Amino acid sequence: MFAVAVFFIFFGFRGYVFTDWTTYAETMRNVEWGDIFVLLSDKSDSVIREPGFTLLCCLCSIFTREVSFLVIVVTAIDLMLFLRFLRRWEIRNIAFVWILFIAFEGLNIMFNLIRNQIAILIFLNALEYIEKRKPLQYFSLCFAAICFHASSILFLPLYFFFHKRLNRWLFLGTYFGLLAFYLSKVSFISLVIAALGLEGTLAAKIKVYTELYTATRELPIVGTFFAILLISLVTIYYDRLTREYKYRVMAINSILVYFTFYYVLAEFKELSSRISYLFLFPFWILWIDIANSLMIKSNRVLLCATVYLFSLYTTTFSMKIPAQQYDNLLFGAKSQQERLRILNKTYEPEE
C-alpha cells in the first residue's frame, strides 16, 4: 500500500517536469468536444488525434483545463491498469517493480508519453487473452489502446504467434544476431532499397541520409552488459520461467520484439525508441522472476543488489537537463511560466 501511494503521489502530483507537458497543456486549453471526431490535427496532417485520449481530455475539461488535473486522472487510470496486470501475472513485489520501471524508461514514459502509457498498460492487460485464446477480448482491448495511441496497431498481429514457446537456443541466437546487426552499422533502409531494386536520386539521398545517422550509433556499455546478462539468465532459466510463471512465454517473446525494433531501426532514434517502448515491460518483471528462481539465497541477494545498483546508476545519469528537475504540486512546484522559461532557455532537442 505504501508503494502504491508513493507511485500515485510521485507521478500524479508532479510539477511541469520534462518537456512534453507543454503539448498537453496546449491540448487541454484548446480541446473541444468536436475534436473527438477529428483524426488529423489542423496544424499538421502528419499528427494523429486519437479519439480516446481526446475524449478523456474533454471529460477532464468539464472540471478544469489545467493540465495537472489531466495528469492526476491519467495516473489513477495507469495505476489501476498496472496493478491489475501485476495481480493477473502473480507479481507480488510491487516496490521492486516500481524500481525496475523507473530504471527502464519509466520516467520518460510517465512524464512525457501520456498517450503511450495508457495504450501500453491496456496492452499488458490484454496479453492474458492471447494465451487463453480469447480473440474478442484481446482485439477489443487492442482497439481501445489504438484509441489512445495509433502505434498500438502493432499489437493486433501478436495474437497469432505471441504465445508460441521458442527453443531457448533460438531465443539466444536471435538476440545476438540482432546485436550483431546493430554493431555492423548496416542501414536497414539501405537493405530494403537494395532488395526492392530501387534506383535514382531519391534512393541515393535516402541511403546517404540513413547511413549518416547509422554511423553515429553508440553502444551503451553498462546497458548492453545488463541486456546480455538478462538474455543469458533467461536462457538458463527458460524452462522454469515458462512453466512455473503465468504468461512468461509472452514476456520472453516480447524481449525479442523489443530488441528487433531497438536494434534494427536504430538509424531512426526517435522511432526506434517510441516503438520499442511498447514491448519494454519484460524488463520490469523478469528480473524479479529470475531472482525468485535462484535456489541459493546469497545468489538472490547478490542479483537483487546488482540490479538495484544498476537502477540507481542509470536513473541518476539519465537526469541531465534542468527541465528534468523534479518538483511536486503538493510540496511546492514551480509555475508553468517559470518552467517554460527554464525549458526554452536550457533545452536543446537531440538531432
N, C-alpha and C positions, 0 to 999 in steps of 0.2 A: 504493500500500500504506500509505503514511503517512496519507493522508486517510481511508482505511477504518479504520485503527487509532484515529485521533482520534475519528471518529464513534462507534465502539463504546465507547471509554473514556468519552467525554463524556456520552453518553446512557445507556449501560448501567450505569455505576457512579455515576450521580448520587445525591445525597442526597435527602432528603424535600422536594423543591422544588415550587413552585406549590401547588395546592390539592386536586386530586382524589386525591392519594396516600392520603388518609385513607379514602376509599371503598374503594380496592383493598386497603388494609391490613386493613380490616374483613372484606372478602371472603375474603382468604387465611386469616384467623383462624377463620372460621366455615364455610368451604366443605366440603361433604361429597359423596361420590360420587352419592348420590341426587339431589342438586341438578341434575345434568345433565338430568334428565327433567322438571324443574320450570321452566316457561317464565315464570311470573309470580312476582315477589318476594312473600314473605309479609308484607312491610312495606307494600307499595303495589301495588295492582293495575295501576297505570299503568307500573310499572318492569318491563321485559322482561329476562329472563335468557337470554342467547344460549348454546346448548349447547356450541358450540366453545370459547368462552372459559372456560366453567365447567369443561370437560374439561381444558383447559390448566392452570387453577388447581389442579385435583385432582392432576394429574401432578406439578406443582411441589411440592405439599404433601407428597408422599411423601418428599422430601428435607428440606424446611423450610417453615414457614409464614411466614417472613419475606418481606415484600413486595419487598424489594430483589432477592431471587433471581428472583422473577417478572419484574421489570424487566429483569434481565440476559438471561433466556431470551427474552423478547419482543423485546428489542433485537437479539439474534442472529438471530431469525426475520425481523425487519424488514430488517436489513442484507442478508441473503441475497436476500430478495424485491426489495429496492431495486436491488441490484447486477445481478440477473438482468434486471430491467426496463431498466436503463441499457444493458446489453450488447445486448439484443434491439433496442433503439431506436438503437443505434450512437452512444451519447453517451460520449465518452472523457474529458472534463474533469470528473472526479468532484469535485475540490475546489471548482470553480465551482458545481456542482450543490448541494453542501452549503451554500455561502454563500447561494444563492438560496432553498434550502429553509428555512434558519433565518430569513431575512428575511421570507419569505412564509408566516408562521404555523407554521413547522416546530417552533418551541419549544413552542407551545401544543399542537400535535398530539402531539408526543413525550412531553411532560411530563404532560399532563392527559388525553389521549384514547387510552388504551392499547388499548381495543377497536377504536376507529375506525381507528387507524393500521394495524393488521393488515388490516382489511377494505379500506382504501384501496389498500394495496400489493398485495393479492391481485387487486383490480380492475385495477390497472395492468398486471399480468402477464396478465390475461385479454384486454386490448384487442387484442392482435395477432390473436386468433382471430375478431374481428369482420371485419377486413379479409381474412383468409384464408377467411372464410365457413365456419367450423367450429363449428356451434352446440353440439355435445355438450361440447367443451372449454370454450367460453365459459360456458354456463349451469352447468356443473359448478363452475367457479371462482366464479361469482356466488353459487351456493348455499353454497359454502364461506365466502365473505365474509359472507353473511347469518348464518351460524353464529357470527360474531364481532361483528356489529352489524346490527341489524334495518333500519337506514336503507339498507343495501346493496340492498334490494329495488328501489330506484330504478335500479339498473344493468340490470335484466332487459330492459326495452323498448329499451335503446340498441342492441341487436344489429340492429334492423331499419332504423335510419337513421343511426347514428353515423359510418358510413364514407362517407356521401354528401358529395361535394365541392360547396361553396356557391359562388355568384358572389361575388367579392370585395366588390362594392359592396353586396350584400345583407348580407354579414357586417358591413361598416362601418355601414350604416344601422340594422341590428338593435341594435348596441351603443348608438348614440346615441339610438335610440328607448327603450331600457331606461333609459339615463341620464336622459332627459327625464321618464320616468315617475317615477323616484326624486326628481328635483328638484321635480316638481309637487306632491309630498306627498299624492298621491291614495292613499286606502286601498284595497288590493286586496280586502280582505274586504267593504268597503262596496260595491265594484263587483259582487262576487258576490251580495250580498244584493239589490242593485237588479236584477240580471239574473234572479234567481230569483223576484223579486216578493214577497220575504218582508216581513212587517209585524209590528207588535205590540211589546210591551215588551221582549222578549228581543232582537229585531232592533235596537231603538233602543239598548239597553245595549251590544250588541256594536259598533255604529257609534261610539258615544261613546268606548268603551274603545280601539278601534283608531285612531281619529282622534287621540286624546290622544297615543298613542305615535308615530304617524306625524308629528305636528307637531314632535317632538323630534329628528327625523333630522338628522344632521350630515354634512357633506361634507368628508372629509379632503382637504385641498388637495394635499399632496405625493403621497399615494397615488393620488388621482384623476388627477393630472398624469401619473404613470408608467403608469397604466392606459391613458390616452388615447394616450400615446407608444407603448406596446406594441401597442395596436389599430392605430394608424397604420402602424407598421413592418410588422406582419403583413399589412396590406392592400397595402402597397407591394411586399413580397416574397412575396405569396401564392403565385404560380405556382412560384417557386423552392422555397419551403418544402414545398409539397405534392408536387412532382415529384422533388426531389433527396434528400429526407429521408424515411426509412421511417415510416409511420403518422402523419405530422404532420397529415393531414386530421382525424383524431380529436382531436388536441390542440387544433387551432383550433376545432373544434366544441365542445369542452369549455369553452373560454373563454366562449362564449355561454351555455352551460348554467349555468356558474358565476355570471355576472352576472344571469341570469334569477332565480336563487334569491336572490342577494345584494341586488338592487335591488327586485324585486317583493315579496319577503317581508320587506322592511326593517322593517316595523312590529313584527315578532316577532324581536327582535335575536338571541336565542339560537338559535332555529330557523333563521333565515337564515344564521347563521354555521356552524352544525353541518352543514347540508345543503350549503352552498356549498363547504365544505372537501372534500367528496367529489370535486369537479371542479377542484381548485386546482392540480393538477400541471403544467399548461402554463406557469405562471409559473416553475417550477423548471428548465425545459428550453428554452423558446422564445427566451429572451434569448441563450442560447448559440448556437442555430441562426441567429438574426439576425446576431449578431456574425460568425459564420463565413461568412455570405452577403455581407458587405461586402467589396468588392474592394480598397478603399484601406486600407492598414494603419493610417494615422493615425486614420481613422474608427473602425476596430475598437477601437483603444486608447482613444479618447475615449468610445465607448459603454460599453466594459467598465469604465472608470474611473468613469463616471457611475453605472452600475448598482451598482458596489461601494460608492460613497459613499452611495447611497440605502439599500443594505442595512445599512451601518453606522449610518446615521441612524435608520432605522425600528427596528432591533434595540435600539439604545441607549434610545430614547424609549418603547419598549413595556415596558421593565423598570422599573416604577414602585413596586412594593409590596415590603415586606420578605419576604413569602412567596416571592417570585421569586428571592431571593438564592441564587446557585448555590454548591454545595459538592459534593465528590466523596468517595465512600467510600474510595477508595484513598489519598487525601491528607488525610483528616481531615474528617468530616462531623458535623454536629450530630445529636443523638439524636432519635428520634421524639417523645419528651416535650417536648424543647426546641422542636422545630419546631412541634408542636401548640400550645404556649403562644404562640409568635410569631404563628401563624395566627389563633388565637382573639382575640388582643389587637389585631391590626392590620388584619385583612382584613374589608372590607365588601363583600358581593356587590353587583354592579351591578343596578339595578332595570330 
